[in-house]
């Protein structure tokens, strides 16, 4: 009694088969009596109970994994009870009653294990979701801080530019007509010839007439 492997790498499942011990592991077999899928939690086991019991009674030797499956499904326990019946230690009715009691307890344990696994999965999902929320919140906070810093920096540059404009405007307003009038006439006279002829008379004061020398 052995397992025959099927499925992809990392997603293997197995057929429970009866095969000649000299045959290759995944070679020819005599009979298929079940399926074992260890990927699911708990593992999915589908076993033909009567055929498995038959082969155990005829002396078929199970591998270590198949032996664990036989204990899990109760085939090994039923075989033990039938030995007691054969020795006269109990009747078939008593053996069947003991097996039904064992089966009830085993079913309760399996259902409890499934419930615990489901609760554990929900708890893990909740923790994973909370962790993702924290990571996303941290990213959002970091982005908000970065944008705020950039906005603050841009506002600082704008304030500096406004101050420079204000300073220049203040300097310009200080140059009034009175300031120009106080300028030295000689300086204005020097500049006047370089101005266009039609504009020069307006800004250049009349030069004092030269005395004719007789």
KETI-692193 format. One record per atom (N, C-alpha, C): residue in three letters; x, y, z. Coordinates in steps of 0.1 Angstrom, whole numbers, plus 5000, padded with zeros to 4 digits. Each point is the difference from the previous one (the first is absolute). Layout:
BEGIN
AlaXYZ ...
//
This chain:
BEGIN
Unk500949885000 Unk499150125000 Unk500950125000 Unk499950084990 Unk500950114998 Unk499350124994 Unk500750124999 Unk499550124993 Unk500650014986 Unk499250044991 Unk500550034986 Unk499850154997 Unk501150064997 Unk500050154999 Unk499450054987 Unk499250115001 Unk499550074989 Unk500050155003 Unk499850084989 Unk500050155002 Unk501350064997 Unk500050145001 Unk501150084997 Unk501050015012 Unk501150054997 Unk501050025011 Unk499450115010 Unk500049965013 Unk499550095010 Unk498549985001 Unk499349934992 Unk498649985000 Unk499749854998 Unk500749925007 Unk499949854998 Unk498849955008 Unk499349904994 Unk499149925007 Unk500349854997 Unk499349915007 Unk500449864999 Unk498849914999 Unk500249894992 Unk499049895000 Unk500549905010 Unk499149945007 Unk500349895009 Unk499849874992 Unk501049924998 Unk499949894991 Unk500649875007 Unk499549894995 Unk500649875003 Unk500949964989 Unk501349985003 Unk500949974989 Unk501049895005 Unk500649944990 Unk501049905003 Unk501250075005 Unk500649955011 Unk501250075006 Unk501150014991 Unk500149924990 Unk501150004990 Unk499850104989 Unk498850064999 Unk499750094989 Unk500550145003 Unk500350084990 Unk500550145003 Unk498950085007 Unk500550105007 Unk499150085009 Unk498750054992 Unk500250064989 Unk498950054992 Unk499749914988 Unk500349875001 Unk499749914989 Unk498749945001 Unk499949884995 Unk498749925000 Unk499549975014 Unk498749995002 Unk499549975013 Unk498849904998 Unk499649945011 Unk499049904999 Unk498650065002 Unk499950105009 Unk498750065003 Unk500250145006 Unk499250094997 Unk499950135006 Unk498950005010 Unk500450045013 Unk499050005011 Unk499750135006 Unk500750114995 Unk499750135006 Unk500950114994 Unk499850125006 Unk500750124996 Unk500550075012 Unk501250055000 Unk500550085011 Unk500550134995 Unk499550115005 Unk500450144996 Unk500550075012 Unk501350015002 Unk500650075012 Unk500050154999 Unk499650064988 Unk500150144999 Unk498950075008 Unk498849945000 Unk498950065008 Unk500349995015 Unk499350095008 Unk500150005014 Unk498649995006 Unk499749885007 Unk500849885001 Unk500149934987 Unk500949905000 Unk500249924987 Unk498749934996 Unk499850004987 Unk498849934994 Unk500449864998 Unk499249915007 Unk500249854998 Unk498749944996 Unk500149934988 Unk498849934995 Unk500549854999 Unk499449925009 Unk500549865000 Unk498849905000 Unk500149904991 Unk499049895000 Unk500349915012 Unk499250035011 Unk500249935013 Unk500049854999 Unk499049944993 Unk499949865000 Unk501149934992 Unk500450074989 Unk501149944992 Unk501450015007 Unk500150125007 Unk501350015008 Unk500049905011 Unk498949985007 Unk500049895010 Unk500249874995 Unk499549974988 Unk500249874994 Unk501549974997 Unk500750104995 Unk501449994997 Unk500949995012 Unk499650075011 Unk500749995013 Unk499849865005 Unk498849944999 Unk499849875006 Unk500749894992 Unk500250034987 Unk500749904991 Unk501650015002 Unk500450105008 Unk501450005003 Unk500850114991 Unk499350094993 Unk500750104993 Unk500850095009 Unk501250034997 Unk500950095009 Unk499950144996 Unk499550095008 Unk499950144997 Unk501350085002 Unk500350104992 Unk501150095003 Unk499750085012 Unk501050085005 Unk499850075012 Unk498950104999 Unk499950074988 Unk498950104999 Unk498749944999 Unk499949894992 Unk498749934999 Unk499649945013 Unk500949955008 Unk499749955013 Unk499350115009 Unk500650124999 Unk499450125007 Unk498650034995 Unk499849984987 Unk498650034995 Unk499149895005 Unk500449875001 Unk499249905004 Unk499650025015 Unk500950055008 Unk499650035014 Unk499150125001 Unk500250104991 Unk499150125000 Unk498649974996 Unk499849914990 Unk498749974995 Unk499349885008 Unk500849945010 Unk499449905008 Unk500149864995 Unk500649984988 Unk500249874994 Unk500949915010 Unk501050065005 Unk500949935009 Unk499349965013 Unk499250095005 Unk499249975012 Unk499049884998 Unk499350014989 Unk499149894997 Unk500749874998 Unk501150004994 Unk500849884998 Unk500449945014 Unk500350095009 Unk500449965014 Unk498849935007 Unk498850074998 Unk498849945006 Unk499649874994 Unk500249984987 Unk499649874994 Unk501049895005 Unk501250045003 Unk500949905006 Unk499449955013 Unk499550105008 Unk499449965013 Unk498849914998 Unk499250034990 Unk498849924997 Unk500549864996 Unk501049994992 Unk500549864996 Unk500649935012 Unk500550065010 Unk500549945012 Unk498949975010 Unk498850054998 Unk498949985009 Unk499950105011 Unk500850105000 Unk500150105011 Unk498750095000 Unk499350014988 Unk498850084999 Unk499249954988 Unk498850045000 Unk499149964989 Unk500150114989 Unk499549974988 Unk500050094989 Unk499250135003 Unk498949985008 Unk499250115004 Unk500750105009 Unk500749945009 Unk500950085010 Unk501150074992 Unk500649934991 Unk501150064992 Unk499450124992 Unk498849984994 Unk499450114992 Unk499750115009 Unk499549985012 Unk499650105009 Unk501250085004 Unk501149935003 Unk501350075004 Unk500550094988 Unk499849944988 Unk500550084988 Unk499150134998 Unk498749985002 Unk499150124998 Unk500450115011 Unk500349955012 Unk500350105011 Unk501350074996 Unk501049924995 Unk501350064996 Unk499750104988 Unk499249964991 Unk499750084988 Unk499450135004 Unk499150005010 Unk499350125005 Unk501050105006 Unk500949945009 Unk501050095006 Unk501050054989 Unk500449924991 Unk500950044989 Unk499450114992 Unk498749994996 Unk499350104992 Unk500050135008 Unk499750005013 Unk500050125008 Unk501350075000 Unk501149925001 Unk501350065000 Unk500450064986 Unk499549934990 Unk500350064986 Unk499250134998 Unk498850005004 Unk499250124999 Unk500650125008 Unk500449965013 Unk500750105008 Unk501250064994 Unk500849914994 Unk501350044993 Unk499750094988 Unk498949974993 Unk499650084988 Unk499650145005 Unk499250005011 Unk499650135006 Unk501250085004 Unk500949945007 Unk501250075005 Unk500850054988 Unk500249924990 Unk500750054988 Unk499350124993 Unk498749995000 Unk499250114994 Unk500250135008 Unk499949995013 Unk500250115009 Unk501450064999 Unk501049914999 Unk501350044999 Unk500350084987 Unk499449944989 Unk500150074987 Unk499450145000 Unk498850015007 Unk499450135001 Unk500850105008 Unk500649955011 Unk500950085008 Unk501250054992 Unk500649914993 Unk501250034992 Unk499650104989 Unk498849994993 Unk499650094990 Unk499850145006 Unk499450005012 Unk499750135007 Unk501450075003 Unk500949925006 Unk501350065003 Unk500750054987 Unk499949934989 Unk500750044988 Unk499350124995 Unk498750015001 Unk499350124995 Unk500450125008 Unk500049995014 Unk500450115008 Unk501450044997 Unk500949914998 Unk501450044996 Unk500050084987 Unk499349954990 Unk499950074987 Unk499550155002 Unk498950015009 Unk499550135003 Unk501050095006 Unk500849955009 Unk501050085007 Unk501150044990 Unk500449914991 Unk501050034990 Unk499550114991 Unk498849994995 Unk499450104991 Unk499950135007 Unk499650005013 Unk499850135007 Unk501450075002 Unk501049925002 Unk501450055002 Unk500450064987 Unk499749944988 Unk500450054987 Unk499350134998 Unk498750015003 Unk499250124998 Unk500550115009 Unk500449975012 Unk500550115009 Unk501350054995 Unk500949914995 Unk501350044995 Unk499850094987 Unk499049964992 Unk499850084988 Unk499450145003 Unk499150005010 Unk499450135005 Unk501150095005 Unk500949955008 Unk501150085006 Unk500950054988 Unk500349924991 Unk500850044988 Unk499450124993 Unk498749984997 Unk499350114992 Unk499950135009 Unk499849985013 Unk499950125008 Unk501450075000 Unk501149935001 Unk501350065000 Unk500350074987 Unk499649944989 Unk500250064987 Unk499150134999 Unk498849995005 Unk499250124999 Unk500550115009 Unk500649975012 Unk500650105009 Unk501250064993 Unk500849924994 Unk501250054993 Unk499650094989 Unk499049974992 Unk499650084989 Unk499450135005 Unk499350005011 Unk499450125006 Unk501250095005 Unk501049945006 Unk501250085004 Unk500650084989 Unk500249934988 Unk500650074988 Unk499150114996 Unk498749985000 Unk499150114996 Unk500150125009 Unk500149985013 Unk500250115009 Unk501250084998 Unk501149934997 Unk501350074997 Unk499950084988 Unk499349954989 Unk499950084988 Unk499150125002 Unk499049995008 Unk499150115003 Unk500850115008 Unk500949965009 Unk500850095008 Unk501050084990 Unk500649934991 Unk500950064990 Unk499250104992 Unk498949974995 Unk499250094992 Unk499650135008 Unk499749985013 Unk499650115008 Unk501250095002 Unk501249945002 Unk501250095002 Unk500350084988 Unk499949944988 Unk500350074987 Unk498950114998 Unk498849975003 Unk498950114999 Unk500350115009 Unk500449975012 Unk500350115010 Unk501150094995 Unk501149944994 Unk501150084995 Unk499550084988 Unk499249954992 Unk499550084988 Unk499250125005 Unk499149985010 Unk499250115004 Unk500850115007 Unk501249975004 Unk500850115006 Unk500550104990 Unk500149964987 Unk500550094990 Unk498850094995 Unk499850115007 Unk499050094997 Unk500550114991 Unk499150084994 Unk500450124992 Unk500950105008 Unk499750015013 Unk500850095008 Unk501549955000 Unk500149865001 Unk501449955000 Unk500750034987 Unk499349994989 Unk500650034987 Unk500350155000 Unk499250095005 Unk500250144999 Unk501250045008 Unk500349925010 Unk501250045009 Unk501349954993 Unk499949924989 Unk501249964994 Unk500850114994 Unk501349994999 Unk500950114995 Unk499650034986 Unk499850124996 Unk499750044986 Unk501149964991 Unk501250005005 Unk501149964991 Unk499949854996 Unk499549925009 Unk499949864997 Unk498949984990 Unk498950075002 Unk498949994990 Unk500450054987 Unk500850104999 Unk500550064988 Unk500949904992 Unk500849925008 Unk500849914993 Unk499249894994 Unk498949965006 Unk499249894995 Unk499150054988 Unk499650125000 Unk499150054990 Unk500449984986 Unk501350034996 Unk500349984986 Unk499949864995 Unk500049905009 Unk499949864996 Unk498649964998 Unk499050095004 Unk498649964998 Unk499650054987 Unk498949954995 Unk499550044986 Unk499850155000 Unk500350074989 Unk499950144999 Unk498650065004 Unk498949924996 Unk498750055003 Unk499749995015 Unk500749915008 Unk499749995014 Unk501050085008 Unk501250034995 Unk501050075008 Unk499550135005 Unk499450084992 Unk499650135005 Unk499050005012 Unk499349885001 Unk499149995011 Unk500749985013 Unk501149925000 Unk500649965013 Unk501350095003 Unk500550064989 Unk501350085002 Unk499650145004 Unk500550065010 Unk499850145004 Unk500850094990 Unk499450124999 Unk500750094990 Unk501450035006 Unk501049984991 Unk501450035005 Unk500250155000 Unk500750055009 Unk500250145001 Unk500850054987 Unk499550114995 Unk500550054988 Unk501550055002 Unk500949964991 Unk501350045001 Unk500250164997 Unk500750065008 Unk500250144998 Unk500950024987 Unk499550094992 Unk500850024988 Unk501350085004 Unk501049964996 Unk501250085002 Unk500350094989 Unk500050115003 Unk500350104990 Unk501550014998 
//
